[in-house]
Amino acid sequence: MKLLRYGQRGSEKPGILDKSGKVRDLSGHVDDIAGRNLTSAGLSKIAAINVESLPLVGEPGRLGPCVAGTGKFICVGLNYADHAAETGAAIPEEPILFMKATSAITGPNDNVIIPRKSKKTDWEVELGIVIGDEARYVSEADAMKHVAGYCLINDVSEREFQAERGGQWTKGKSADSFGPIGPWMVTRDEIADPQSLKMWLSVDGTMRQNGSAKTMIFGVAFLVHYISQFMSLQPGDIISTGTPPGVGLGMKPPVFLKAGQTIRLGIEHHLHALKDHTLGLALDLQNAFAAIDVWSQFADKLREPGFDFLQIERPIIAQVK
């Protein structure tokens, strides 16, 4: 299943994509894509619904964060061997964990806001894990039972705040709008091997990241197991699993985001059907300040064979003064 939330900020409604890529309204069955609805029992209840019988949403408009009520936004640093190499860092012996403030969470196509006094705002395409059943001291063998699904994350980062201002990385990761997630959560059953997923990111049409989860140092199951040894994981918690090479910081000389630029990113996902189509989202926003109807373009793209599963096009708006 592909579960999403649509509507204005703070008033999002739960939805689901049908087989033709159209949004159906789930609000008659669940209150939100959150909490108990993300547990195994909750997802089984949603899976039993006849999706084609649900009300069709003609113009969903804005897409919100694909899950709500996230209590913890946990990130894993330097978790790709090739990314660690580009930064000159040693391969971690254990996962490097840090938190991103949940106030950074925003919709997949909402504007990214460059923070006040920022000089080094950077991009990071990442695979996100959404927790379903509570996880506490789980084994690696049982860890996947606690995963509700996956989503696309741009772990937007301010490198000066992160590395040059003392303390931990959180201050460079937590500005408002630094946690776009979505456009939807794909349930665990749709992705047989998350370590095989390819991902990419471009800035203003220039490809910057083009990697694969196969170069993760610590895989999805291990991360859920490992983190649950230090804290319980609750339904709706998000784990951002790290980024492949190609971040601005790793370029020579480094390159960082500027107001007016557009980030576009995606994660491959092949369906289990014989046609092996991939589904995607590509919203053509004309500029950071226009509010235009893009859903028709989105629906057309969903029906194109060979299109990437998750894509976001996100403008960078003017820096906060």
C-alpha positions in Angstrom: 0.0 0.0 0.0 1.0 3.6 -0.5 -0.4 5.7 2.3 -0.3 9.5 2.2 -1.8 12.7 3.7 -3.2 15.5 1.7 -4.5 19.0 2.5 -3.4 22.2 4.0 -0.9 22.2 6.8 -2.5 21.1 10.1 -5.7 19.9 8.3 -4.3 17.0 6.4 -6.6 14.0 5.7 -5.4 10.3 5.3 -5.4 8.9 1.8 -4.2 5.9 -0.2 -3.2 5.5 -3.9 -5.3 3.1 -5.9 -4.0 0.9 -8.8 -4.3 3.7 -11.3 -2.4 6.1 -9.1 -5.4 8.1 -8.0 -5.8 9.3 -4.4 -8.7 7.8 -2.4 -10.0 9.2 0.8 -9.3 7.0 3.9 -10.8 9.4 6.5 -14.0 7.3 6.8 -11.9 4.4 8.2 -8.9 5.9 9.9 -8.3 9.3 11.6 -4.8 9.7 10.3 -1.7 7.9 9.1 -0.3 7.8 12.6 0.0 5.9 15.8 -2.1 2.7 16.1 -2.9 2.8 12.4 0.7 2.1 11.6 0.9 -1.0 13.7 0.6 -4.5 12.2 -3.1 -4.6 13.3 -3.8 -1.1 12.0 -2.2 -1.7 8.6 -4.1 -5.1 8.3 -7.3 -3.2 8.9 -6.5 -0.7 6.1 -5.3 -3.6 3.8 -8.8 -5.2 4.2 -10.5 -2.2 2.7 -11.7 -2.3 -0.9 -9.7 0.7 -2.1 -11.8 1.1 -5.3 -14.9 1.7 -3.1 -13.3 4.6 -1.3 -14.2 8.2 -2.4 -12.0 9.5 -5.2 -10.1 12.7 -4.4 -10.3 14.7 -7.5 -7.8 17.5 -6.6 -5.7 16.5 -3.5 -3.7 19.7 -3.8 -0.9 19.9 -1.3 0.7 16.7 0.0 1.6 16.7 3.7 4.2 14.6 5.5 3.2 11.0 4.8 3.0 10.1 8.5 1.8 12.2 11.5 2.5 12.2 15.2 6.2 11.3 14.8 7.7 11.3 18.3 11.3 10.7 17.3 13.2 11.6 14.1 16.4 9.6 14.3 19.2 10.0 11.8 22.2 7.9 11.0 25.4 9.6 10.1 28.1 8.4 7.7 26.2 5.2 7.0 27.3 4.8 3.3 30.9 3.6 2.8 31.2 5.8 -0.4 29.8 8.9 1.4 32.2 8.4 4.3 35.1 8.2 1.8 34.1 11.5 0.1 34.1 13.3 3.4 37.4 11.8 4.4 35.8 10.2 7.5 36.7 6.7 8.9 34.1 3.9 8.5 32.1 3.9 11.8 32.4 0.8 13.9 28.9 1.4 15.2 26.1 3.5 13.8 26.4 7.3 14.5 23.1 8.5 15.8 21.7 12.0 16.1 18.3 13.5 16.3 16.5 15.9 13.9 13.8 18.0 15.6 10.3 16.9 14.7 9.5 20.6 14.0 11.7 20.2 10.9 9.2 17.8 9.4 7.3 19.2 6.4 5.5 18.0 3.3 7.4 16.6 0.3 6.8 19.6 -1.9 6.8 22.4 0.6 9.4 25.1 0.3 12.8 24.6 2.0 13.8 27.7 3.9 17.4 28.6 4.2 18.0 29.6 7.9 19.1 33.0 9.1 22.9 33.4 8.8 23.3 30.1 6.9 26.2 29.8 4.5 26.3 26.1 3.9 22.9 24.6 3.5 23.2 21.2 1.8 21.1 18.3 0.5 21.0 14.5 1.4 18.6 12.0 -0.3 17.8 9.3 2.2 15.7 6.2 2.7 13.4 6.6 5.7 12.2 3.8 7.9 8.7 4.2 9.5 8.2 2.2 12.7 5.0 0.2 13.1 4.9 -2.0 16.1 6.8 -0.8 19.2 10.4 -2.0 19.2 12.3 -2.5 22.4 15.5 -4.6 22.6 14.6 -6.5 19.4 16.9 -8.9 17.7 18.2 -8.2 14.2 16.2 -11.3 13.1 13.0 -9.9 14.3 13.6 -6.2 13.5 11.7 -6.1 10.2 8.5 -7.1 12.0 8.5 -3.7 13.6 8.8 -1.7 10.3 5.6 -0.3 9.0 7.1 0.9 5.7 9.5 3.3 4.0 9.5 6.9 2.7 11.7 9.3 0.9 13.6 11.9 3.0 15.7 14.9 2.2 17.9 15.3 5.3 18.6 19.0 4.6 21.6 20.1 6.6 23.5 23.3 7.5 27.1 22.2 7.5 28.5 25.2 9.4 25.9 24.8 12.2 26.6 21.0 12.1 30.3 20.9 12.3 31.8 24.3 13.1 29.7 25.6 15.9 30.5 23.1 18.6 28.4 20.4 20.2 26.4 17.7 18.3 25.1 17.6 14.8 21.5 18.2 15.7 21.7 22.0 15.5 22.7 21.7 11.8 19.9 19.4 11.0 16.8 20.8 12.7 15.8 24.1 11.1 12.2 24.5 10.1 11.6 22.7 6.7 14.8 20.6 7.0 12.8 17.4 7.2 10.7 16.9 4.0 9.1 13.4 4.0 6.9 11.7 1.5 5.1 11.8 -0.8 3.8 8.6 0.7 4.8 5.7 2.9 5.1 2.4 1.1 4.3 -0.5 3.3 7.0 -3.0 4.1 5.4 -5.8 2.0 5.9 -3.9 -1.2 9.7 -3.8 -0.9 11.3 -7.2 -0.7 14.9 -5.9 -0.3 15.4 -2.3 0.9 19.1 -2.7 0.5 18.7 -3.0 -3.3 17.0 0.4 -3.7 18.7 3.0 -5.9 18.4 6.7 -5.1 19.3 10.0 -6.7 19.1 13.8 -6.3 19.6 16.7 -8.6 19.8 20.4 -8.1 18.5 22.7 -10.9 18.7 19.7 -13.2 22.3 18.8 -12.4 22.6 15.2 -11.0 24.4 15.4 -7.7 23.7 12.1 -6.0 23.3 8.7 -7.7 23.7 5.8 -5.3 22.3 2.7 -3.9 21.3 1.4 -0.5 23.6 -1.6 -1.1 26.5 0.5 0.0 25.0 1.1 3.5 27.4 0.1 6.2 24.6 -0.8 8.6 21.4 -2.1 6.9 17.7 -1.5 7.7 17.2 -4.5 10.0 20.4 -3.9 11.9 19.6 -0.2 12.5 16.1 -1.0 13.9 17.7 -3.7 16.2 20.6 -1.5 17.2 18.6 1.7 18.0 16.1 -0.4 20.0 18.9 -1.3 22.4 19.2 2.4 23.5 15.6 3.6 23.3 12.2 2.2 22.5 10.8 2.9 19.0 7.2 3.8 18.8 4.6 3.7 15.9 5.4 6.7 13.6 9.0 7.2 14.7 11.2 7.7 11.7 14.8 6.5 11.1 16.6 8.4 8.3 19.2 5.8 7.2 22.0 8.0 5.8 23.0 9.3 2.4 25.0 8.1 -0.6 27.9 10.3 -2.0 27.4 13.5 -3.9 26.5 16.0 -1.1 27.6 19.6 -1.6 30.1 19.4 1.2 32.0 16.6 -0.5 32.6 18.5 -3.7 35.8 20.3 -4.5 35.2 23.1 -4.0 32.1 22.6 -1.8 28.8 23.7 -3.3 25.8 24.7 -1.3 22.2 25.6 -1.9 21.0 29.1 -2.8 17.6 30.8 -2.7 15.7 30.1 -5.9 17.2 26.7 -6.7 15.1 23.5 -7.0 15.9 20.1 -5.6 14.6 17.0 -7.2 15.1 13.5 -5.7 13.9 10.0 -5.9 14.1 6.4 -4.8 13.6 3.5 -7.2 10.9 1.0 -6.4 9.9 -1.9 -8.7 6.5 -3.3 -8.2 5.9 -7.0 -7.9 3.8 -7.1 -11.1 5.3 -8.7 -14.2 5.4 -5.3 -15.9 7.8 -4.2 -13.2 6.6 -0.6 -13.5 7.9 2.0 -11.2 5.7 4.8 -9.9 6.7 8.4 -9.2 5.9 12.0 -8.5 7.4 14.9 -10.4 5.8 18.2 -9.7 6.7 21.1 -12.0 6.7 24.1 -9.8 7.4 27.2 -11.8 9.0 29.1 -8.9 9.2 29.1 -5.2 6.3 31.6 -4.8 3.8 30.3 -7.3 0.9 28.1 -6.0 -0.2 26.1 -9.1 -2.3 23.0 -9.7 0.1 20.2 -10.5 -1.9 17.1 -9.7 -2.9 16.4 -13.3 0.8 16.3 -14.3 1.4 14.0 -11.3 -1.4 11.6 -12.3 -0.1 11.4 -15.9 3.4 10.6 -14.7 2.1 7.8 -12.4 0.9 5.9 -15.5 4.2 6.1 -17.4 6.2 2.9 -17.4 9.7 3.1 -16.0 9.1 6.1 -13.9 10.8 6.4 -10.5 8.8 5.5 -7.4 9.5 8.5 -5.3 10.4 11.9 -6.6 10.2 15.4 -5.1 10.8 18.7 -6.7 11.3 21.3 -4.1 12.1 25.0 -4.5 14.4 26.8 -2.1 12.9 30.1 -1.0 14.6 33.2 0.1 16.9 33.0 3.1 15.5 34.2 6.5 16.8 37.6 7.4 
